[in-house]
Amino acid sequence: MSSATPKYAAKSTLRSIKNFSKGYSDMQAKVREATSNDPWGPSGTQMDELAQATFSQ
């Protein structure tokens, strides 16, 4: 486990708190997570879910 992992876990937790406190919808929160500055980028599952939502809304 690298020393950067706790840093990104803390950022993810803070992002979740912001999503809740600002009243973001579930889809808005997913977009925020997929477009975060985390070095590994969004997963294929996240990208597929966002792409599917693009056509259904």
mmCIF entry with sequence, helices, sheets and N, C-alpha, C, O atoms, coordinates in Angstrom:
data_MODEL
# 
_entry.id   MODEL 
# 
_entity.id                         1 
_entity.type                       polymer 
_entity.pdbx_number_of_molecules   1 
# 
_entity_poly.entity_id                      1 
_entity_poly.type                           'polypeptide(L)' 
_entity_poly.nstd_linkage                   no 
_entity_poly.nstd_monomer                   no 
_entity_poly.pdbx_seq_one_letter_code       MSSATPKYAAKSTLRSIKNFSKGYSDMQAKVREATSNDPWGPSGTQMDELAQATFSQ 
_entity_poly.pdbx_seq_one_letter_code_can   MSSATPKYAAKSTLRSIKNFSKGYSDMQAKVREATSNDPWGPSGTQMDELAQATFSQ 
_entity_poly.pdbx_strand_id                 A 
# 
loop_
_entity_poly_seq.entity_id 
_entity_poly_seq.num 
_entity_poly_seq.mon_id 
_entity_poly_seq.hetero 
1 1  MET n 
1 2  SER n 
1 3  SER n 
1 4  ALA n 
1 5  THR n 
1 6  PRO n 
1 7  LYS n 
1 8  TYR n 
1 9  ALA n 
1 10 ALA n 
1 11 LYS n 
1 12 SER n 
1 13 THR n 
1 14 LEU n 
1 15 ARG n 
1 16 SER n 
1 17 ILE n 
1 18 LYS n 
1 19 ASN n 
1 20 PHE n 
1 21 SER n 
1 22 LYS n 
1 23 GLY n 
1 24 TYR n 
1 25 SER n 
1 26 ASP n 
1 27 MET n 
1 28 GLN n 
1 29 ALA n 
1 30 LYS n 
1 31 VAL n 
1 32 ARG n 
1 33 GLU n 
1 34 ALA n 
1 35 THR n 
1 36 SER n 
1 37 ASN n 
1 38 ASP n 
1 39 PRO n 
1 40 TRP n 
1 41 GLY n 
1 42 PRO n 
1 43 SER n 
1 44 GLY n 
1 45 THR n 
1 46 GLN n 
1 47 MET n 
1 48 ASP n 
1 49 GLU n 
1 50 LEU n 
1 51 ALA n 
1 52 GLN n 
1 53 ALA n 
1 54 THR n 
1 55 PHE n 
1 56 SER n 
1 57 GLN n 
# 
_struct_asym.id          A 
_struct_asym.entity_id   1 
# 
loop_
_struct_conf.conf_type_id 
_struct_conf.id 
_struct_conf.pdbx_PDB_helix_id 
_struct_conf.beg_label_comp_id 
_struct_conf.beg_label_asym_id 
_struct_conf.beg_label_seq_id 
_struct_conf.pdbx_beg_PDB_ins_code 
_struct_conf.end_label_comp_id 
_struct_conf.end_label_asym_id 
_struct_conf.end_label_seq_id 
_struct_conf.pdbx_end_PDB_ins_code 
_struct_conf.beg_auth_comp_id 
_struct_conf.beg_auth_asym_id 
_struct_conf.beg_auth_seq_id 
_struct_conf.end_auth_comp_id 
_struct_conf.end_auth_asym_id 
_struct_conf.end_auth_seq_id 
_struct_conf.pdbx_PDB_helix_class 
_struct_conf.details 
_struct_conf.pdbx_PDB_helix_length 
HELX_P HELX_P1 AA1 ALA A 4  ? SER A 21 ? ALA A 4  SER A 21 1 ? 18 
HELX_P HELX_P2 AA2 ASP A 26 ? ALA A 34 ? ASP A 26 ALA A 34 1 ? 9  
HELX_P HELX_P3 AA3 GLY A 44 ? SER A 56 ? GLY A 44 SER A 56 1 ? 13 
# 
_struct_conf_type.id          HELX_P 
_struct_conf_type.criteria    ? 
_struct_conf_type.reference   ? 
# 
loop_
_atom_site.group_PDB 
_atom_site.id 
_atom_site.type_symbol 
_atom_site.label_atom_id 
_atom_site.label_alt_id 
_atom_site.label_comp_id 
_atom_site.label_asym_id 
_atom_site.label_entity_id 
_atom_site.label_seq_id 
_atom_site.pdbx_PDB_ins_code 
_atom_site.Cartn_x 
_atom_site.Cartn_y 
_atom_site.Cartn_z 
_atom_site.occupancy 
_atom_site.B_iso_or_equiv 
_atom_site.pdbx_formal_charge 
_atom_site.auth_seq_id 
_atom_site.auth_comp_id 
_atom_site.auth_asym_id 
_atom_site.auth_atom_id 
_atom_site.pdbx_PDB_model_num 
ATOM 1   N N  . MET A 1 1  ? 0.855   -1.188 0.000   1.00 0.00 ? 1  MET A N  1 
ATOM 2   C CA . MET A 1 1  ? 0.000   0.000  0.000   1.00 0.00 ? 1  MET A CA 1 
ATOM 3   C C  . MET A 1 1  ? 0.891   1.238  0.000   1.00 0.00 ? 1  MET A C  1 
ATOM 4   O O  . MET A 1 1  ? 1.756   1.376  0.864   1.00 0.00 ? 1  MET A O  1 
ATOM 5   N N  . SER A 1 2  ? 0.693   2.116  -0.937  1.00 0.00 ? 2  SER A N  1 
ATOM 6   C CA . SER A 1 2  ? 1.528   3.311  -1.032  1.00 0.00 ? 2  SER A CA 1 
ATOM 7   C C  . SER A 1 2  ? 1.038   4.388  -0.080  1.00 0.00 ? 2  SER A C  1 
ATOM 8   O O  . SER A 1 2  ? -0.081  4.324  0.429   1.00 0.00 ? 2  SER A O  1 
ATOM 9   N N  . SER A 1 3  ? 1.890   5.378  0.153   1.00 0.00 ? 3  SER A N  1 
ATOM 10  C CA . SER A 1 3  ? 1.509   6.471  1.050   1.00 0.00 ? 3  SER A CA 1 
ATOM 11  C C  . SER A 1 3  ? 0.464   7.383  0.422   1.00 0.00 ? 3  SER A C  1 
ATOM 12  O O  . SER A 1 3  ? -0.174  8.163  1.128   1.00 0.00 ? 3  SER A O  1 
ATOM 13  N N  . ALA A 1 4  ? 0.279   7.297  -0.896  1.00 0.00 ? 4  ALA A N  1 
ATOM 14  C CA . ALA A 1 4  ? -0.713  8.141  -1.569  1.00 0.00 ? 4  ALA A CA 1 
ATOM 15  C C  . ALA A 1 4  ? -2.132  7.608  -1.383  1.00 0.00 ? 4  ALA A C  1 
ATOM 16  O O  . ALA A 1 4  ? -3.092  8.369  -1.503  1.00 0.00 ? 4  ALA A O  1 
ATOM 17  N N  . THR A 1 5  ? -2.279  6.323  -1.093  1.00 0.00 ? 5  THR A N  1 
ATOM 18  C CA . THR A 1 5  ? -3.604  5.722  -0.967  1.00 0.00 ? 5  THR A CA 1 
ATOM 19  C C  . THR A 1 5  ? -4.458  6.393  0.105   1.00 0.00 ? 5  THR A C  1 
ATOM 20  O O  . THR A 1 5  ? -5.608  6.725  -0.182  1.00 0.00 ? 5  THR A O  1 
ATOM 21  N N  . PRO A 1 6  ? -3.959  6.613  1.329   1.00 0.00 ? 6  PRO A N  1 
ATOM 22  C CA . PRO A 1 6  ? -4.796  7.304  2.330   1.00 0.00 ? 6  PRO A CA 1 
ATOM 23  C C  . PRO A 1 6  ? -5.181  8.718  1.894   1.00 0.00 ? 6  PRO A C  1 
ATOM 24  O O  . PRO A 1 6  ? -6.260  9.205  2.233   1.00 0.00 ? 6  PRO A O  1 
ATOM 25  N N  . LYS A 1 7  ? -4.305  9.367  1.150   1.00 0.00 ? 7  LYS A N  1 
ATOM 26  C CA . LYS A 1 7  ? -4.587  10.715 0.651   1.00 0.00 ? 7  LYS A CA 1 
ATOM 27  C C  . LYS A 1 7  ? -5.823  10.695 -0.246  1.00 0.00 ? 7  LYS A C  1 
ATOM 28  O O  . LYS A 1 7  ? -6.714  11.532 -0.098  1.00 0.00 ? 7  LYS A O  1 
ATOM 29  N N  . TYR A 1 8  ? -5.878  9.739  -1.176  1.00 0.00 ? 8  TYR A N  1 
ATOM 30  C CA . TYR A 1 8  ? -7.010  9.678  -2.099  1.00 0.00 ? 8  TYR A CA 1 
ATOM 31  C C  . TYR A 1 8  ? -8.265  9.152  -1.420  1.00 0.00 ? 8  TYR A C  1 
ATOM 32  O O  . TYR A 1 8  ? -9.376  9.507  -1.815  1.00 0.00 ? 8  TYR A O  1 
ATOM 33  N N  . ALA A 1 9  ? -8.105  8.315  -0.412  1.00 0.00 ? 9  ALA A N  1 
ATOM 34  C CA . ALA A 1 9  ? -9.265  7.850  0.354   1.00 0.00 ? 9  ALA A CA 1 
ATOM 35  C C  . ALA A 1 9  ? -9.890  9.026  1.090   1.00 0.00 ? 9  ALA A C  1 
ATOM 36  O O  . ALA A 1 9  ? -11.114 9.141  1.157   1.00 0.00 ? 9  ALA A O  1 
ATOM 37  N N  . ALA A 1 10 ? -9.055  9.897  1.640   1.00 0.00 ? 10 ALA A N  1 
ATOM 38  C CA . ALA A 1 10 ? -9.561  11.087 2.334   1.00 0.00 ? 10 ALA A CA 1 
ATOM 39  C C  . ALA A 1 10 ? -10.252 12.024 1.348   1.00 0.00 ? 10 ALA A C  1 
ATOM 40  O O  . ALA A 1 10 ? -11.300 12.590 1.661   1.00 0.00 ? 10 ALA A O  1 
ATOM 41  N N  . LYS A 1 11 ? -9.677  12.190 0.170   1.00 0.00 ? 11 LYS A N  1 
ATOM 42  C CA . LYS A 1 11 ? -10.303 13.050 -0.849  1.00 0.00 ? 11 LYS A CA 1 
ATOM 43  C C  . LYS A 1 11 ? -11.650 12.489 -1.283  1.00 0.00 ? 11 LYS A C  1 
ATOM 44  O O  . LYS A 1 11 ? -12.604 13.238 -1.489  1.00 0.00 ? 11 LYS A O  1 
ATOM 45  N N  . SER A 1 12 ? -11.723 11.176 -1.420  1.00 0.00 ? 12 SER A N  1 
ATOM 46  C CA . SER A 1 12 ? -12.973 10.532 -1.815  1.00 0.00 ? 12 SER A CA 1 
ATOM 47  C C  . SER A 1 12 ? -14.043 10.729 -0.747  1.00 0.00 ? 12 SER A C  1 
ATOM 48  O O  . SER A 1 12 ? -15.204 10.987 -1.064  1.00 0.00 ? 12 SER A O  1 
ATOM 49  N N  . THR A 1 13 ? -13.651 10.606 0.512   1.00 0.00 ? 13 THR A N  1 
ATOM 50  C CA . THR A 1 13 ? -14.589 10.818 1.616   1.00 0.00 ? 13 THR A CA 1 
ATOM 51  C C  . THR A 1 13 ? -15.065 12.259 1.631   1.00 0.00 ? 13 THR A C  1 
ATOM 52  O O  . THR A 1 13 ? -16.257 12.516 1.800   1.00 0.00 ? 13 THR A O  1 
ATOM 53  N N  . LEU A 1 14 ? -14.157 13.193 1.459   1.00 0.00 ? 14 LEU A N  1 
ATOM 54  C CA . LEU A 1 14 ? -14.523 14.609 1.423   1.00 0.00 ? 14 LEU A CA 1 
ATOM 55  C C  . LEU A 1 14 ? -15.454 14.893 0.247   1.00 0.00 ? 14 LEU A C  1 
ATOM 56  O O  . LEU A 1 14 ? -16.401 15.668 0.383   1.00 0.00 ? 14 LEU A O  1 
ATOM 57  N N  . ARG A 1 15 ? -15.196 14.276 -0.898  1.00 0.00 ? 15 ARG A N  1 
ATOM 58  C CA . ARG A 1 15 ? -16.050 14.448 -2.071  1.00 0.00 ? 15 ARG A CA 1 
ATOM 59  C C  . ARG A 1 15 ? -17.465 13.949 -1.775  1.00 0.00 ? 15 ARG A C  1 
ATOM 60  O O  . ARG A 1 15 ? -18.442 14.581 -2.174  1.00 0.00 ? 15 ARG A O  1 
ATOM 61  N N  . SER A 1 16 ? -17.574 12.823 -1.080  1.00 0.00 ? 16 SER A N  1 
ATOM 62  C CA . SER A 1 16 ? -18.891 12.278 -0.719  1.00 0.00 ? 16 SER A CA 1 
ATOM 63  C C  . SER A 1 16 ? -19.642 13.217 0.213   1.00 0.00 ? 16 SER A C  1 
ATOM 64  O O  . SER A 1 16 ? -20.851 13.400 0.070   1.00 0.00 ? 16 SER A O  1 
ATOM 65  N N  . ILE A 1 17 ? -18.939 13.806 1.161   1.00 0.00 ? 17 ILE A N  1 
ATOM 66  C CA . ILE A 1 17 ? -19.559 14.759 2.087   1.00 0.00 ? 17 ILE A CA 1 
ATOM 67  C C  . ILE A 1 17 ? -20.045 15.986 1.321   1.00 0.00 ? 17 ILE A C  1 
ATOM 68  O O  . ILE A 1 17 ? -21.149 16.474 1.563   1.00 0.00 ? 17 ILE A O  1 
ATOM 69  N N  . LYS A 1 18 ? -19.224 16.484 0.402   1.00 0.00 ? 18 LYS A N  1 
ATOM 70  C CA . LYS A 1 18 ? -19.629 17.639 -0.410  1.00 0.00 ? 18 LYS A CA 1 
ATOM 71  C C  . LYS A 1 18 ? -20.850 17.310 -1.262  1.00 0.00 ? 18 LYS A C  1 
ATOM 72  O O  . LYS A 1 18 ? -21.770 18.120 -1.374  1.00 0.00 ? 18 LYS A O  1 
ATOM 73  N N  . ASN A 1 19 ? -20.858 16.126 -1.861  1.00 0.00 ? 19 ASN A N  1 
ATOM 74  C CA . ASN A 1 19 ? -21.997 15.723 -2.687  1.00 0.00 ? 19 ASN A CA 1 
ATOM 75  C C  . ASN A 1 19 ? -23.286 15.760 -1.875  1.00 0.00 ? 19 ASN A C  1 
ATOM 76  O O  . ASN A 1 19 ? -24.308 16.257 -2.348  1.00 0.00 ? 19 ASN A O  1 
ATOM 77  N N  . PHE A 1 20 ? -23.237 15.238 -0.665  1.00 0.00 ? 20 PHE A N  1 
ATOM 78  C CA . PHE A 1 20 ? -24.417 15.212 0.195   1.00 0.00 ? 20 PHE A CA 1 
ATOM 79  C C  . PHE A 1 20 ? -24.807 16.615 0.635   1.00 0.00 ? 20 PHE A C  1 
ATOM 80  O O  . PHE A 1 20 ? -25.977 16.992 0.556   1.00 0.00 ? 20 PHE A O  1 
ATOM 81  N N  . SER A 1 21 ? -23.830 17.391 1.101   1.00 0.00 ? 21 SER A N  1 
ATOM 82  C CA . SER A 1 21 ? -24.140 18.716 1.654   1.00 0.00 ? 21 SER A CA 1 
ATOM 83  C C  . SER A 1 21 ? -24.628 19.700 0.590   1.00 0.00 ? 21 SER A C  1 
ATOM 84  O O  . SER A 1 21 ? -25.394 20.614 0.895   1.00 0.00 ? 21 SER A O  1 
ATOM 85  N N  . LYS A 1 22 ? -24.188 19.519 -0.648  1.00 0.00 ? 22 LYS A N  1 
ATOM 86  C CA . LYS A 1 22 ? -24.622 20.416 -1.723  1.00 0.00 ? 22 LYS A CA 1 
ATOM 87  C C  . LYS A 1 22 ? -25.873 19.908 -2.428  1.00 0.00 ? 22 LYS A C  1 
ATOM 88  O O  . LYS A 1 22 ? -26.387 20.566 -3.333  1.00 0.00 ? 22 LYS A O  1 
ATOM 89  N N  . GLY A 1 23 ? -26.364 18.745 -2.021  1.00 0.00 ? 23 GLY A N  1 
ATOM 90  C CA . GLY A 1 23 ? -27.604 18.218 -2.572  1.00 0.00 ? 23 GLY A CA 1 
ATOM 91  C C  . GLY A 1 23 ? -27.497 17.719 -4.004  1.00 0.00 ? 23 GLY A C  1 
ATOM 92  O O  . GLY A 1 23 ? -28.473 17.774 -4.752  1.00 0.00 ? 23 GLY A O  1 
ATOM 93  N N  . TYR A 1 24 ? -26.316 17.229 -4.396  1.00 0.00 ? 24 TYR A N  1 
ATOM 94  C CA . TYR A 1 24 ? -26.152 16.711 -5.750  1.00 0.00 ? 24 TYR A CA 1 
ATOM 95  C C  . TYR A 1 24 ? -26.983 15.445 -5.935  1.00 0.00 ? 24 TYR A C  1 
ATOM 96  O O  . TYR A 1 24 ? -27.113 14.639 -5.014  1.00 0.00 ? 24 TYR A O  1 
ATOM 97  N N  . SER A 1 25 ? -27.538 15.276 -7.120  1.00 0.00 ? 25 SER A N  1 
ATOM 98  C CA . SER A 1 25 ? -28.268 14.047 -7.429  1.00 0.00 ? 25 SER A CA 1 
ATOM 99  C C  . SER A 1 25 ? -27.264 12.896 -7.508  1.00 0.00 ? 25 SER A C  1 
ATOM 100 O O  . SER A 1 25 ? -26.051 13.106 -7.537  1.00 0.00 ? 25 SER A O  1 
ATOM 101 N N  . ASP A 1 26 ? -27.795 11.692 -7.541  1.00 0.00 ? 26 ASP A N  1 
ATOM 102 C CA . ASP A 1 26 ? -26.943 10.512 -7.644  1.00 0.00 ? 26 ASP A CA 1 
ATOM 103 C C  . ASP A 1 26 ? -26.083 10.573 -8.907  1.00 0.00 ? 26 ASP A C  1 
ATOM 104 O O  . ASP A 1 26 ? -24.895 10.253 -8.871  1.00 0.00 ? 26 ASP A O  1 
ATOM 105 N N  . MET A 1 27 ? -26.681 10.980 -10.006 1.00 0.00 ? 27 MET A N  1 
ATOM 106 C CA . MET A 1 27 ? -25.937 11.044 -11.270 1.00 0.00 ? 27 MET A CA 1 
ATOM 107 C C  . MET A 1 27 ? -24.884 12.155 -11.229 1.00 0.00 ? 27 MET A C  1 
ATOM 108 O O  . MET A 1 27 ? -23.781 11.971 -11.745 1.00 0.00 ? 27 MET A O  1 
ATOM 109 N N  . GLN A 1 28 ? -25.200 13.293 -10.630 1.00 0.00 ? 28 GLN A N  1 
ATOM 110 C CA . GLN A 1 28 ? -24.213 14.364 -10.505 1.00 0.00 ? 28 GLN A CA 1 
ATOM 111 C C  . GLN A 1 28 ? -23.019 13.886 -9.681  1.00 0.00 ? 28 GLN A C  1 
ATOM 112 O O  . GLN A 1 28 ? -21.874 14.186 -10.018 1.00 0.00 ? 28 GLN A O  1 
ATOM 113 N N  . ALA A 1 29 ? -23.278 13.154 -8.620  1.00 0.00 ? 29 ALA A N  1 
ATOM 114 C CA . ALA A 1 29 ? -22.195 12.626 -7.785  1.00 0.00 ? 29 ALA A CA 1 
ATOM 115 C C  . ALA A 1 29 ? -21.331 11.650 -8.586  1.00 0.00 ? 29 ALA A C  1 
ATOM 116 O O  . ALA A 1 29 ? -20.108 11.637 -8.440  1.00 0.00 ? 29 ALA A O  1 
ATOM 117 N N  . LYS A 1 30 ? -21.961 10.842 -9.424  1.00 0.00 ? 30 LYS A N  1 
ATOM 118 C CA . LYS A 1 30 ? -21.203 9.894  -10.248 1.00 0.00 ? 30 LYS A CA 1 
ATOM 119 C C  . LYS A 1 30 ? -20.329 10.618 -11.267 1.00 0.00 ? 30 LYS A C  1 
ATOM 120 O O  . LYS A 1 30 ? -19.200 10.199 -11.520 1.00 0.00 ? 30 LYS A O  1 
ATOM 121 N N  . VAL A 1 31 ? -20.832 11.686 -11.848 1.00 0.00 ? 31 VAL A N  1 
ATOM 122 C CA . VAL A 1 31 ? -20.036 12.479 -12.789 1.00 0.00 ? 31 VAL A CA 1 
ATOM 123 C C  . VAL A 1 31 ? -18.858 13.111 -12.061 1.00 0.00 ? 31 VAL A C  1 
ATOM 124 O O  . VAL A 1 31 ? -17.739 13.111 -12.574 1.00 0.00 ? 31 VAL A O  1 
ATOM 125 N N  . ARG A 1 32 ? -19.100 13.650 -10.869 1.00 0.00 ? 32 ARG A N  1 
ATOM 126 C CA . ARG A 1 32 ? -18.010 14.243 -10.086 1.00 0.00 ? 32 ARG A CA 1 
ATOM 127 C C  . ARG A 1 32 ? -16.934 13.207 -9.783  1.00 0.00 ? 32 ARG A C  1 
ATOM 128 O O  . ARG A 1 32 ? -15.743 13.507 -9.863  1.00 0.00 ? 32 ARG A O  1 
ATOM 129 N N  . GLU A 1 33 ? -17.347 11.988 -9.436  1.00 0.00 ? 33 GLU A N  1 
ATOM 130 C CA . GLU A 1 33 ? -16.374 10.946 -9.129  1.00 0.00 ? 33 GLU A CA 1 
ATOM 131 C C  . GLU A 1 33 ? -15.590 10.546 -10.379 1.00 0.00 ? 33 GLU A C  1 
ATOM 132 O O  . GLU A 1 33 ? -14.374 10.365 -10.321 1.00 0.00 ? 33 GLU A O  1 
ATOM 133 N N  . ALA A 1 34 ? -16.278 10.409 -11.493 1.00 0.00 ? 34 ALA A N  1 
ATOM 134 C CA . ALA A 1 34 ? -15.619 9.992  -12.736 1.00 0.00 ? 34 ALA A CA 1 
ATOM 135 C C  . ALA A 1 34 ? -14.665 11.055 -13.268 1.00 0.00 ? 34 ALA A C  1 
ATOM 136 O O  . ALA A 1 34 ? -13.697 10.727 -13.953 1.00 0.00 ? 34 ALA A O  1 
ATOM 137 N N  . THR A 1 35 ? -14.925 12.319 -12.965 1.00 0.00 ? 35 THR A N  1 
ATOM 138 C CA . THR A 1 35 ? -14.083 13.402 -13.480 1.00 0.00 ? 35 THR A CA 1 
ATOM 139 C C  . THR A 1 35 ? -13.157 13.980 -12.419 1.00 0.00 ? 35 THR A C  1 
ATOM 140 O O  . THR A 1 35 ? -12.634 15.083 -12.577 1.00 0.00 ? 35 THR A O  1 
ATOM 141 N N  . SER A 1 36 ? -12.956 13.236 -11.340 1.00 0.00 ? 36 SER A N  1 
ATOM 142 C CA . SER A 1 36 ? -12.048 13.708 -10.292 1.00 0.00 ? 36 SER A CA 1 
ATOM 143 C C  . SER A 1 36 ? -10.605 13.670 -10.797 1.00 0.00 ? 36 SER A C  1 
ATOM 144 O O  . SER A 1 36 ? -10.331 13.133 -11.871 1.00 0.00 ? 36 SER A O  1 
ATOM 145 N N  . ASN A 1 37 ? -9.711  14.227 -10.036 1.00 0.00 ? 37 ASN A N  1 
ATOM 146 C CA . ASN A 1 37 ? -8.292  14.261 -10.408 1.00 0.00 ? 37 ASN A CA 1 
ATOM 147 C C  . ASN A 1 37 ? -7.513  13.056 -9.895  1.00 0.00 ? 37 ASN A C  1 
ATOM 148 O O  . ASN A 1 37 ? -6.282  13.084 -9.870  1.00 0.00 ? 37 ASN A O  1 
ATOM 149 N N  . ASP A 1 38 ? -8.208  11.999 -9.486  1.00 0.00 ? 38 ASP A N  1 
ATOM 150 C CA . ASP A 1 38 ? -7.512  10.801 -9.041  1.00 0.00 ? 38 ASP A CA 1 
ATOM 151 C C  . ASP A 1 38 ? -6.679  10.261 -10.203 1.00 0.00 ? 38 ASP A C  1 
ATOM 152 O O  . ASP A 1 38 ? -7.142  10.274 -11.344 1.00 0.00 ? 38 ASP A O  1 
ATOM 153 N N  . PRO A 1 39 ? -5.462  9.787  -9.937  1.00 0.00 ? 39 PRO A N  1 
ATOM 154 C CA . PRO A 1 39 ? -4.558  9.403  -11.018 1.00 0.00 ? 39 PRO A CA 1 
ATOM 155 C C  . PRO A 1 39 ? -5.001  8.189  -11.829 1.00 0.00 ? 39 PRO A C  1 
ATOM 156 O O  . PRO A 1 39 ? -4.502  7.996  -12.937 1.00 0.00 ? 39 PRO A O  1 
ATOM 157 N N  . TRP A 1 40 ? -5.907  7.371  -11.328 1.00 0.00 ? 40 TRP A N  1 
ATOM 158 C CA . TRP A 1 40 ? -6.295  6.162  -12.056 1.00 0.00 ? 40 TRP A CA 1 
ATOM 159 C C  . TRP A 1 40 ? -7.484  6.376  -12.979 1.00 0.00 ? 40 TRP A C  1 
ATOM 160 O O  . TRP A 1 40 ? -7.792  5.490  -13.777 1.00 0.00 ? 40 TRP A O  1 
ATOM 161 N N  . GLY A 1 41 ? -8.160  7.503  -12.905 1.00 0.00 ? 41 GLY A N  1 
ATOM 162 C CA . GLY A 1 41 ? -9.273  7.801  -13.802 1.00 0.00 ? 41 GLY A CA 1 
ATOM 163 C C  . GLY A 1 41 ? -10.497 6.945  -13.531 1.00 0.00 ? 41 GLY A C  1 
ATOM 164 O O  . GLY A 1 41 ? -10.483 6.103  -12.633 1.00 0.00 ? 41 GLY A O  1 
ATOM 165 N N  . PRO A 1 42 ? -11.547 7.155  -14.299 1.00 0.00 ? 42 PRO A N  1 
ATOM 166 C CA . PRO A 1 42 ? -12.786 6.407  -14.086 1.00 0.00 ? 42 PRO A CA 1 
ATOM 167 C C  . PRO A 1 42 ? -12.657 4.964  -14.587 1.00 0.00 ? 42 PRO A C  1 
ATOM 168 O O  . PRO A 1 42 ? -11.889 4.676  -15.505 1.00 0.00 ? 42 PRO A O  1 
ATOM 169 N N  . SER A 1 43 ? -13.416 4.080  -13.970 1.00 0.00 ? 43 SER A N  1 
ATOM 170 C CA . SER A 1 43 ? -13.416 2.685  -14.418 1.00 0.00 ? 43 SER A CA 1 
ATOM 171 C C  . SER A 1 43 ? -14.292 2.552  -15.657 1.00 0.00 ? 43 SER A C  1 
ATOM 172 O O  . SER A 1 43 ? -15.081 3.441  -15.975 1.00 0.00 ? 43 SER A O  1 
ATOM 173 N N  . GLY A 1 44 ? -14.143 1.457  -16.333 1.00 0.00 ? 44 GLY A N  1 
ATOM 174 C CA . GLY A 1 44 ? -14.987 1.188  -17.492 1.00 0.00 ? 44 GLY A CA 1 
ATOM 175 C C  . GLY A 1 44 ? -16.455 1.114  -17.108 1.00 0.00 ? 44 GLY A C  1 
ATOM 176 O O  . GLY A 1 44 ? -17.325 1.539  -17.868 1.00 0.00 ? 44 GLY A O  1 
ATOM 177 N N  . THR A 1 45 ? -16.727 0.576  -15.930 1.00 0.00 ? 45 THR A N  1 
ATOM 178 C CA . THR A 1 45 ? -18.103 0.482  -15.440 1.00 0.00 ? 45 THR A CA 1 
ATOM 179 C C  . THR A 1 45 ? -18.693 1.867  -15.228 1.00 0.00 ? 45 THR A C  1 
ATOM 180 O O  . THR A 1 45 ? -19.842 2.119  -15.590 1.00 0.00 ? 45 THR A O  1 
ATOM 181 N N  . GLN A 1 46 ? -17.905 2.769  -14.639 1.00 0.00 ? 46 GLN A N  1 
ATOM 182 C CA . GLN A 1 46 ? -18.383 4.141  -14.431 1.00 0.00 ? 46 GLN A CA 1 
ATOM 183 C C  . GLN A 1 46 ? -18.658 4.819  -15.771 1.00 0.00 ? 46 GLN A C  1 
ATOM 184 O O  . GLN A 1 46 ? -19.691 5.467  -15.942 1.00 0.00 ? 46 GLN A O  1 
ATOM 185 N N  . MET A 1 47 ? -17.741 4.669  -16.713 1.00 0.00 ? 47 MET A N  1 
ATOM 186 C CA . MET A 1 47 ? -17.917 5.308  -18.017 1.00 0.00 ? 47 MET A CA 1 
ATOM 187 C C  . MET A 1 47 ? -19.150 4.758  -18.732 1.00 0.00 ? 47 MET A C  1 
ATOM 188 O O  . MET A 1 47 ? -19.899 5.515  -19.351 1.00 0.00 ? 47 MET A O  1 
ATOM 189 N N  . ASP A 1 48 ? -19.363 3.442  -18.649 1.00 0.00 ? 48 ASP A N  1 
ATOM 190 C CA . ASP A 1 48 ? -20.531 2.832  -19.280 1.00 0.00 ? 48 ASP A CA 1 
ATOM 191 C C  . ASP A 1 48 ? -21.823 3.344  -18.647 1.00 0.00 ? 48 ASP A C  1 
ATOM 192 O O  . ASP A 1 48 ? -22.783 3.658  -19.351 1.00 0.00 ? 48 ASP A O  1 
ATOM 193 N N  . GLU A 1 49 ? -21.844 3.428  -17.322 1.00 0.00 ? 49 GLU A N  1 
ATOM 194 C CA . GLU A 1 49 ? -23.042 3.909  -16.628 1.00 0.00 ? 49 GLU A CA 1 
ATOM 195 C C  . GLU A 1 49 ? -23.376 5.349  -17.020 1.00 0.00 ? 49 GLU A C  1 
ATOM 196 O O  . GLU A 1 49 ? -24.541 5.680  -17.241 1.00 0.00 ? 49 GLU A O  1 
ATOM 197 N N  . LEU A 1 50 ? -22.367 6.194  -17.104 1.00 0.00 ? 50 LEU A N  1 
ATOM 198 C CA . LEU A 1 50 ? -22.598 7.584  -17.501 1.00 0.00 ? 50 LEU A CA 1 
ATOM 199 C C  . LEU A 1 50 ? -23.047 7.670  -18.962 1.00 0.00 ? 50 LEU A C  1 
ATOM 200 O O  . LEU A 1 50 ? -23.909 8.478  -19.304 1.00 0.00 ? 50 LEU A O  1 
ATOM 201 N N  . ALA A 1 51 ? -22.465 6.842  -19.811 1.00 0.00 ? 51 ALA A N  1 
ATOM 202 C CA . ALA A 1 51 ? -22.867 6.843  -21.222 1.00 0.00 ? 51 ALA A CA 1 
ATOM 203 C C  . ALA A 1 51 ? -24.321 6.402  -21.372 1.00 0.00 ? 51 ALA A C  1 
ATOM 204 O O  . ALA A 1 51 ? -25.078 6.993  -22.143 1.00 0.00 ? 51 ALA A O  1 
ATOM 205 N N  . GLN A 1 52 ? -24.706 5.369  -20.638 1.00 0.00 ? 52 GLN A N  1 
ATOM 206 C CA . GLN A 1 52 ? -26.095 4.896  -20.695 1.00 0.00 ? 52 GLN A CA 1 
ATOM 207 C C  . GLN A 1 52 ? -27.052 5.969  -20.185 1.00 0.00 ? 52 GLN A C  1 
ATOM 208 O O  . GLN A 1 52 ? -28.133 6.151  -20.745 1.00 0.00 ? 52 GLN A O  1 
ATOM 209 N N  . ALA A 1 53 ? -26.667 6.676  -19.133 1.00 0.00 ? 53 ALA A N  1 
ATOM 210 C CA . ALA A 1 53 ? -27.522 7.725  -18.563 1.00 0.00 ? 53 ALA A CA 1 
ATOM 211 C C  . ALA A 1 53 ? -27.665 8.901  -19.524 1.00 0.00 ? 53 ALA A C  1 
ATOM 212 O O  . ALA A 1 53 ? -28.681 9.596  -19.511 1.00 0.00 ? 53 ALA A O  1 
ATOM 213 N N  . THR A 1 54 ? -26.660 9.123  -20.347 1.00 0.00 ? 54 THR A N  1 
ATOM 214 C CA . THR A 1 54 ? -26.712 10.219 -21.317 1.00 0.00 ? 54 THR A CA 1 
ATOM 215 C C  . THR A 1 54 ? -27.878 10.034 -22.281 1.00 0.00 ? 54 THR A C  1 
ATOM 216 O O  . THR A 1 54 ? -28.525 11.007 -22.667 1.00 0.00 ? 54 THR A O  1 
ATOM 217 N N  . PHE A 1 55 ? -28.143 8.813  -22.664 1.00 0.00 ? 55 PHE A N  1 
ATOM 218 C CA . PHE A 1 55 ? -29.201 8.529  -23.630 1.00 0.00 ? 55 PHE A CA 1 
ATOM 219 C C  . PHE A 1 55 ? -30.575 8.387  -22.992 1.00 0.00 ? 55 PHE A C  1 
ATOM 220 O O  . PHE A 1 55 ? -31.590 8.476  -23.683 1.00 0.00 ? 55 PHE A O  1 
ATOM 221 N N  . SER A 1 56 ? -30.620 8.167  -21.680 1.00 0.00 ? 56 SER A N  1 
ATOM 222 C CA . SER A 1 56 ? -31.914 7.927  -21.043 1.00 0.00 ? 56 SER A CA 1 
ATOM 223 C C  . SER A 1 56 ? -32.490 9.163  -20.371 1.00 0.00 ? 56 SER A C  1 
ATOM 224 O O  . SER A 1 56 ? -33.579 9.100  -19.799 1.00 0.00 ? 56 SER A O  1 
ATOM 225 N N  . GLN A 1 57 ? -31.784 10.281 -20.429 1.00 0.00 ? 57 GLN A N  1 
ATOM 226 C CA . GLN A 1 57 ? -32.301 11.473 -19.746 1.00 0.00 ? 57 GLN A CA 1 
ATOM 227 C C  . GLN A 1 57 ? -32.619 12.581 -20.701 1.00 0.00 ? 57 GLN A C  1 
ATOM 228 O O  . GLN A 1 57 ? -33.063 13.650 -20.282 1.00 0.00 ? 57 GLN A O  1 
# 
